[in-house]
Amino acid sequence: MTTPVIEKLHHAFPESSIDFLLKYGYQDIFKDHPFIHRVIVWDKTEKKYHHLKELIRVIKERKYDAVINIQRFASSGLITVLSGAKMKIGFNKNPFSLFFTTSVKHSLNSRSRRIHEIERNLKLVEKLTGNNQKFPVRLYPSTHDAAKMSQYKTKAYMTLSPGSLWFTKTFPEKKWVALLDALDKKLNIYLLGSKDDAGLCHRINSQSSHPNCLNLAGSLSFLESASLMKDALMNYTNDSAPMHLASSVNAPVTAIYCSTIPEFGFGPLSEKSVIVQTHKNLTCRPCGIHGLDKCPEGHFDCAYSIKNEQLLTQI
């Protein structure tokens, strides 16, 4: 969701160095990115605040002209305020926004006004770049990533990414098995996800009767996964990170929305994007903007009421 900001800054200031700060574990997303000079990593796994102190020192030494804070957390606000940058830009909902040189209003969607998250993020750099041009979500898998994935592209295939950090965003396991069983047996099917999703993908594969399914969860990098998604006939995901990976390479995607709704502004952006959600009128949906650890009502009907036919119509 932040990559359009990188694209627009580079377009406006092609000679500038753009550094990107993110937490440890996600840095490979920007490996060999053509517009990022340096990736700075905050390791929160241990000695979190010691590393934060070192991080602020490193950032001050860089003497940035501008620090643009796309998060609304206090920790990122503190980094911004203490950065020593000439311009400190961020959203007004950050606890430290009072000390920014530019504070940009952050608004959630309403019935009368709906914008995508990337549009909110791009507002942060409007004063620097103008607002006359839109930029896409984009990542840059390398030729090495493409070469490594070529072994999986010898025949037509689809991908399924069944995992999510949140229970109420995760399409149920038995529903994924039913979808997998319904897919053309001549196709190769690849199960994608992180190491934490490997067990879920193994169970889905074990319960399925599909003869050509391979569990790749935990064995591919972010960019390798994106490269594989790019040439798939279809990529099935939850409302979660793999949906955005598909968008980043304009890959076809069917996004399954359980407790959340696309109107929040985080939906898929590929040219071929399909959103599947329940047809039932549930007064409890949506129950939260990001998802929950369990269904508050105990029935999880927003997921179980989605029919297999809805998932197969685009094939």
N, C-alpha and C positions, 0 to 999 in steps of 0.2 A: 504493500500500500504506500510505501515511501518512495518507491523507485521513480514515479513521475516527477517528484521534486528534484531528484538527481538529474534526470533528463533535461528538465527545464533550466536548472542552474547551469548545466554544461552548455546548453544552447545559447543562453544569454551571456555567459562568461567562459568561452571556450579555452582561454589560456589560464584559467584559475585552477588551483589545486582543491579538490573536494575530498575531504576525509569523512569517514562514516564510523560512528560509534554505536556499538550494539553489545548485547551481553554474550558471554561465552557460550558456545554450542551452535551458534547460527552464522559464524563468520564465513563459512564456506560458500554461503549464498553469493557473496561478492568476490569470490576468487576470480582473478583476471578480468574483473569488470573494467571496461575501457575508459570509464569516466571517473573512477574512484582512484585517488592517488594512494590513500592509506586507509586500512581498516584498523580501528582501535577497539580493543576488546576489554570489556569489564567482566572479570571473573567473580561471580557471586557465590561460587560453590563453597569457598572457605575464605576466612579473613575478609569478608565482604567490605567492611568499612575501612580496613587498612588499604585494600585495593582501590576503594573510592578516593581516598586521600591521595594516593599515588596518581590516580587517573586525573584528578583536578590539577595536580602539579604539572603533568605532561601537557595537558591542554593549555594551561597558562603559558608554558614555554613555547608553544607553537605560535602565539601571538596572532590569532585568527582575526580577520576583518569582520567576520560574522559567525555566530553560532545560532543554528536554527534548531529549536527543540520541538520535535513532532509528538512527544509524549506529554502526558498530563500528570506524571508522578512527581512527588516531591524530590526524589533523588535526582532526576534529570533537571528539575528546576534549579536545584542547588549547584549542579555542575555548570549550568548556563550562567547563573549569577556570578559565580566565582571564576569564570573562564577568562576574564580580562579582555574579551572581544569588544570591538568598537560597537557592533550591533548585536543585541541579544534579543532574539525573536522567538515567540512561543504563543501557545494558546492561553486565553484568559482564565481557563479552568485549572491551570497549574497553580499550586499553592504559592509559588514564588513569582507569579506573573507581575505583581506590583513592581518588581525590580527589573523587569525586562525593558529594553528601549522601545520595543514594539510588541504590543499584546493584541492578539487577533481573536475575535469572538469565535467560540466553538459552539455550534448549534447542532443538536440532534434533529432528525427528521420529524416533520409533522405531516398531517393530512394535506395541508396546502402547499408544503414545500419539501421536496425530497431531493437530496443530493447524495452522491457517492462519497465514500471516505476519501478517495483520491482528490476530489474537488475541495474537500475541507483542508487537506494537507497542502494543496497548491496555493491556497489563500495565504499561507505563511510567507510565501516569496513573491506575492503580487507587487509589493512596493519595490522590490529589486528587479523584477523581470517583466512587469506588466501582466495583464491577464488576457492577452489577445490570442493565445495558442494553448491547445490542450496537448497533453503528452500521455502515452500509454504506460501501463504496468509492464515492466520489461526486465528480464534477466538474460544473461549471456552465457549459456552453456558453451564450452570450448569444443574445438575439433576433436580433442582427446575424449571428451565426454561423449560426443556423437559416435566416434569410432568404437568406444567400449560398448555402447548401446546397440551397435549395428548387429551384433549377434542375436539380438532378440527381435529383429525386424525382418527376418527372412520370409515371413508370411503375415497375413492380416492378423491384427491383434487389438485387444482392448485392455484397459487397466481399471482396477478397482482399488480405491483407497478407503478402507472401512473404519479407520481409527480417528479419534478426536480426543483432545484434552478433556472435554466435558461430556458427561454421560448424556445429558439431554440434547446434545448436538449429534450424537452417534446413532446412526441407523442400526437397529438391533441385529445381532449376530445371525439369528435364524432367517432374517429377511435378506441379509447378504447371501446366505447359502441358497435361498430360493431364487434370487436374481442370477447367481452364478450357474445354477442348474438350468435356467431358462435360456442362457446364451448359446449361440450356435456352437456345436461341438467341434466344428472344423477350425474355429478361431483359437489362437493362443490367448490366454488370459493371464495377466500379471497382477499379483497382489502387491501393492506398494504401501510404504509407511516407514516409521522410525523403528528403532530397536524395541521400543515399548509396544509397538503394534505387532511385532513378530508372532507372539503367542496367539493373538486374535486371528491373524491371517492364517496361521497354521491350523487352527480349529476350523475355520471356514473351509479351507482347502480339504481337510480330512473328512468333513461332513458332506462335501459336494460330490456329485457324480460326474462332474466335468472332467474329461480325460486329458485336457491340455492346459492345466492351470499350474502356474509356478509362483511360489511365494518368494518375493524379492525384498520383503520388508526388513529393514535394518542392514541391508547389504549395498544400498546405493546412496550416493550423496544427494543433496538437494538438486544440484545442477544435472546430475545423471538422471534423476527421476524426471525432471523437466524435459530433458532431451528425449527420454522414452515416451513421455506423454505427447510430445509434439506431433508424432506421426501415427498415433493411435486412431482407430476408427471412432472410439468414444472413450472418455475417461469419467468414471463414476466416482463421486466424492461426497463427503458430508459438507456442511457449511464450515470448512476448516482450511488449514494451510494448503493441502493438495489442490483445492479449488483455485487458490491464488497462484500456485505453481503453474497450473494449466493456463491461466490467464496470462502469465508472464511470457509464454511462448506462443500465445494465440492458438492453443490446442482446443479441440472440441471437448466440451465438458457438460455432464449432467450433474447438477448440484442438488443434493437431497437436503431439504430443510425440515427439521423436526420441531424443536421448541422455538427456534428463532425464525425470523421472517426477513425476506430480502429487502423490505422497505426500510430496514435499519441503515442501509447504504453500504453493505460490504459484499454485495453479490458478484458473480462471475462477470468478466469483461471480455472474454473471447468472442470472436465474431459468431461462432456457433456455440451458444450457451443455452442450456435447458434447465429450468428450475422446476423441481418436483416437490410438492408439498401436499398435505392432507386436504381433501375436499370437505371434511367435516367442519362444521361451525363450532369451534371449541372456544368457550369464553375464557379459558385459562391460558390460551396461546396468544401472544408470546409470554412466557413466564420470566424472561430476563433477556438483557441485550447480549450477553456473552455465553449463556448456558449455565447449567447447574449440575451439582454432583448426583442429584436424583430428581425424579419427577415429584413435584410438590403434591400432586393429586394421587399419586400412586399407581396410575393406569398407563402412563406414557402413550396415550392414544394418538398424540400428534405424529408419532412414528409408526405405531402398529396399524393405523388405519390407512397408510399409504399402500396402494396396490401395485403388484408387480407389473401390471399392464401399463401403469403410468411411466414406469422406468424403461419400458421397451418400445414405446411409441416412436422414438426418434431413430430407431435402427432400421 
